[in-house]
Structure formats: C-alpha cells, structure tokens
C-alpha cells in the first residue's frame, strides 16, 4: 500500500525519525495507527460526558467523605500492609 501524506504530516514523520525515536517512516506510521486504535478503544469504553453529567460527577467527588491525598501517605500504607503480612 502506498499512502500520500500532506506536507505537514510528512514533516512530522521526518521530525520523529530525526529525533531518533523511530528508525523509519513505516515504524512511525505503524505506531501512530496503533496509538489511534488505543485511543478509539478508550473512547468507546469511556465516552465523553455531557457538561451537566461532568458537573454532577465532579460534585459527587467534591462532596464525598474522602480526604485529600497527603505526600508520604502511600509509603505509610505500604509499610503497614507489609507489617501486617509479616505478622500473619
């Protein structure tokens, strides 16, 4: 298959190759197609919310009883769980 890219798209492919991220144009195009497929699957699984739905979900989070994350909290939790596992 032969594909004709616009000048702008071709320049982008060349830029990605020049940056050393990819060896050739075929790799660049293949990776971009794979990324697009992943994005499409994500959008199918998580369709965008209407503004009023988004507002309702955000308000639910703001009004929830959860407290904000504190730096170092994950480490303390991990240490506690390790200690509990060691005691079993």
C-alpha positions in Angstrom: 0.0 0.0 0.0 1.2 3.5 -0.8 0.0 6.4 1.1 0.5 10.1 0.2 0.9 12.3 3.2 0.3 16.0 3.4 3.5 18.1 3.6 2.7 18.8 7.3 2.2 15.1 8.1 5.4 14.2 6.2 7.3 16.8 8.1 6.0 15.4 11.4 7.1 11.9 10.4 10.5 13.2 9.4 10.8 15.1 12.8 10.1 11.9 14.7 12.7 10.0 12.7 15.2 12.8 13.2 14.7 12.8 16.9 15.8 9.2 16.9 12.6 7.9 18.3 11.9 5.6 15.3 14.1 4.1 12.6 12.0 4.7 9.6 8.7 6.1 8.3 7.0 2.8 8.4 7.6 2.4 12.1 6.3 5.9 12.7 3.1 5.3 10.8 2.5 1.9 12.4 3.0 3.3 15.9 0.7 6.3 15.2 -2.0 3.9 13.9 -1.7 1.7 17.0 -2.0 4.7 19.2 -5.1 5.8 17.4 -6.6 2.4 17.8 -5.9 2.5 21.5 -7.4 6.0 21.7 -10.5 4.7 19.9 -10.9 1.8 22.3 -10.6 4.1 25.3 -13.2 6.5 23.9 -15.6 3.6 23.3 -15.1 2.4 26.9 -15.2 5.9 28.4 -17.4 8.1 26.2 -17.2 11.8 26.9 -19.7 13.2 29.4 -22.2 15.9 28.6 -21.3 19.1 30.6 -24.1 18.5 33.1 -23.0 14.9 33.7 -19.4 16.0 34.2 -20.5 18.7 36.7 -22.6 16.1 38.6 -19.6 13.6 38.8 -17.3 16.4 39.9 -19.7 17.5 42.6 -20.1 13.9 43.8 -16.3 13.7 44.2 -16.1 17.1 46.0 -18.9 16.2 48.4 -17.6 12.7 49.1 -16.2 11.9 52.6 -12.7 11.2 51.2 -9.9 13.3 52.3 -7.2 14.7 50.1 -4.0 12.7 49.5 -1.1 13.6 51.6 2.5 13.2 50.4 4.1 10.1 52.1 0.7 8.5 52.7 1.2 5.7 50.2 4.5 4.7 51.8 2.9 4.6 55.2 0.1 2.4 53.9 2.5 0.1 52.1 4.7 -0.2 55.3 1.6 -1.0 57.4 0.4 -3.7 54.9 3.9 -5.3 54.8 4.0 -5.4 58.6 0.5 -7.0 58.7 1.6 -9.6 56.1 4.7 -10.4 58.1 2.7 -10.9 61.2 0.4 -13.5 59.7 
